[in-house]
Amino acid sequence: MTAEPTPQPPAPAEPYAPGLREAEEFREAEEFRRRPLRRRLLAPLATLAGTGAAFAYVGAVDPNEPGHYPVCPLLRFTGLYCPGCGGLRSAHAVAHGDLATALGANALAVAGYAVCAVLMAVWLIHAVRGRPTRIAPKPAWWWAIGALTALFAVIRNLPFGSALAP
């Protein structure tokens, strides 16, 4: 008579140790802090330069004149405004300092520009101070942003929401 081997419990996916994640984050932060300032500023300044160049281009090439930019495919084929319709016109207005026109073209895009500006400022300040920037919204935030975007798209296509249409 042979004895059957006793089944072993599965190994944990990650080693569990209290404070392991915090220790790893601390090491990464120390490594980031030791980098020279010019290296810490490279990514945020490159991103800021790219964003600035995009806004400068949209500010110079008027999206209100036909032929400069492609037409939204959803608008072309269905006649419905997507959440991004009017975004280039709002960027053009923001580049020229006309906030009222920008909000009339696409209020959601203007809110997005503001959020991006704040995040860029935080990123730059953290880089100067030698602190890594981690932005990890919880899934509930992503669901809320998606719901807000969908609601914006629906309302701007209804008769009572025509003020949100570009």
C-alpha positions as CSV (number, residue, x, y, z in Angstrom):
1,M,0.0,0.0,0.0
2,T,1.4,3.4,-1.1
3,A,0.8,6.6,0.7
4,E,-0.6,9.4,-1.5
5,P,1.2,12.7,-1.2
6,T,-0.7,15.4,0.6
7,P,-1.7,18.3,-1.5
8,Q,0.3,21.5,-0.9
9,P,-1.4,24.9,-0.6
10,P,-0.7,27.2,-3.6
11,A,2.2,29.6,-3.2
12,P,1.2,33.2,-2.7
13,A,1.4,35.4,-5.8
14,E,3.5,38.0,-4.1
15,P,5.6,37.7,-1.0
16,Y,3.8,39.3,1.9
17,A,5.7,41.4,4.2
18,P,4.3,44.4,6.1
19,G,5.8,47.5,4.7
20,L,7.3,45.9,1.6
21,R,5.5,48.2,-0.8
22,E,6.4,51.3,1.3
23,A,10.1,50.2,1.4
24,E,10.1,49.8,-2.3
25,E,8.5,53.2,-2.9
26,F,11.0,54.7,-0.5
27,R,13.9,53.2,-2.4
28,E,12.5,54.5,-5.7
29,A,12.0,58.0,-4.2
30,E,15.6,58.1,-2.9
31,E,16.9,57.0,-6.3
32,F,14.8,59.8,-8.0
33,R,16.0,62.4,-5.4
34,R,19.6,61.6,-6.2
35,R,19.2,62.3,-9.9
36,P,20.5,65.7,-11.1
37,L,17.9,68.4,-11.4
38,R,18.2,68.6,-15.2
39,R,17.5,64.9,-15.5
40,R,14.5,65.1,-13.1
41,L,13.1,68.0,-15.2
42,L,13.6,66.4,-18.6
43,A,10.3,64.5,-18.8
44,P,8.0,67.3,-17.4
45,L,9.6,70.0,-19.5
46,A,9.5,67.8,-22.7
47,T,5.8,67.2,-22.1
48,L,5.2,70.8,-21.5
49,A,7.1,71.8,-24.6
50,G,5.1,69.3,-26.7
51,T,1.8,70.5,-25.2
52,G,2.8,74.1,-25.8
53,A,3.8,73.4,-29.4
54,A,0.4,71.7,-30.0
55,F,-1.5,74.7,-28.6
56,A,0.7,77.1,-30.6
57,Y,-0.1,75.2,-33.8
58,V,-3.8,75.2,-33.1
59,G,-3.6,78.9,-32.1
60,A,-1.9,79.7,-35.4
61,V,-4.0,77.5,-37.7
62,D,-7.6,78.4,-37.2
63,P,-9.9,75.3,-36.9
64,N,-12.9,77.6,-37.7
65,E,-11.7,77.8,-41.3
66,P,-12.6,74.7,-43.3
67,G,-9.8,72.5,-44.8
68,H,-7.2,72.7,-42.0
69,Y,-8.3,69.8,-39.9
70,P,-10.3,66.6,-40.6
71,V,-14.0,66.6,-39.7
72,C,-15.2,64.4,-36.8
73,P,-16.3,61.1,-38.3
74,L,-19.2,60.7,-35.9
75,L,-20.5,64.1,-36.8
76,R,-20.0,63.5,-40.5
77,F,-21.8,60.1,-40.6
78,T,-24.4,60.5,-37.9
79,G,-24.8,64.3,-37.3
80,L,-24.2,63.7,-33.6
81,Y,-21.6,65.6,-31.6
82,C,-19.1,63.5,-29.8
83,P,-17.6,64.6,-26.5
84,G,-14.6,66.0,-28.4
85,C,-16.4,68.0,-31.0
86,G,-15.4,71.6,-30.7
87,G,-12.2,70.7,-28.8
88,L,-9.9,72.2,-31.4
89,R,-12.0,75.4,-31.6
90,S,-11.9,75.6,-27.8
91,A,-8.1,75.1,-27.8
92,H,-7.8,77.9,-30.4
93,A,-9.9,80.2,-28.3
94,V,-7.8,79.3,-25.1
95,A,-4.6,80.0,-27.1
96,H,-6.0,83.4,-27.9
97,G,-7.2,84.0,-24.3
98,D,-10.9,84.0,-25.2
99,L,-12.3,81.8,-22.4
100,A,-16.0,82.5,-23.1
101,T,-15.6,81.3,-26.7
102,A,-13.6,78.3,-25.5
103,L,-16.4,77.3,-23.1
104,G,-19.0,77.7,-25.8
105,A,-17.1,75.4,-28.2
106,N,-16.4,72.6,-25.7
107,A,-16.7,73.2,-21.9
108,L,-15.5,69.7,-21.1
109,A,-12.3,70.2,-23.1
110,V,-11.6,73.5,-21.3
111,A,-12.0,71.6,-18.0
112,G,-9.6,69.0,-19.3
113,Y,-7.1,71.7,-20.2
114,A,-7.3,73.2,-16.7
115,V,-6.8,69.7,-15.1
116,C,-3.8,69.1,-17.3
117,A,-2.3,72.5,-16.4
118,V,-2.7,71.7,-12.7
119,L,-1.2,68.2,-13.1
120,M,1.7,69.7,-15.1
121,A,2.4,72.3,-12.3
122,V,2.3,69.5,-9.7
123,W,4.7,67.4,-11.8
124,L,7.2,70.3,-12.2
125,I,7.1,71.2,-8.5
126,H,7.6,67.6,-7.4
127,A,10.5,67.3,-9.9
128,V,12.2,70.4,-8.6
129,R,11.8,69.2,-5.0
130,G,13.1,65.8,-5.8
131,R,9.8,63.9,-5.2
132,P,8.5,61.4,-7.7
133,T,5.0,62.0,-9.0
134,R,2.5,59.2,-8.9
135,I,-1.0,59.8,-9.9
136,A,-3.0,56.6,-9.6
137,P,-6.8,57.4,-9.5
138,K,-9.0,54.7,-8.1
139,P,-11.3,52.9,-10.6
140,A,-14.3,54.8,-9.2
141,W,-12.7,58.0,-10.5
142,W,-12.3,56.5,-14.0
143,W,-15.9,55.4,-14.0
144,A,-17.0,58.9,-12.9
145,I,-15.0,60.5,-15.6
146,G,-16.4,58.1,-18.2
147,A,-20.0,58.7,-17.0
148,L,-19.5,62.5,-17.0
149,T,-18.1,62.3,-20.6
150,A,-21.0,60.1,-21.7
151,L,-23.5,62.4,-20.0
152,F,-21.9,65.4,-21.7
153,A,-22.1,63.7,-25.1
154,V,-25.8,62.8,-24.6
155,I,-26.9,66.2,-23.2
156,R,-25.2,68.2,-25.9
157,N,-27.1,66.3,-28.6
158,L,-30.5,66.9,-27.0
159,P,-32.6,70.0,-27.7
160,F,-32.4,71.4,-24.1
161,G,-28.6,70.9,-24.2
162,S,-28.0,72.9,-27.4
163,A,-26.0,75.4,-25.4
164,L,-23.3,72.7,-25.0
165,A,-23.1,72.0,-28.7
166,P,-20.2,73.7,-30.6
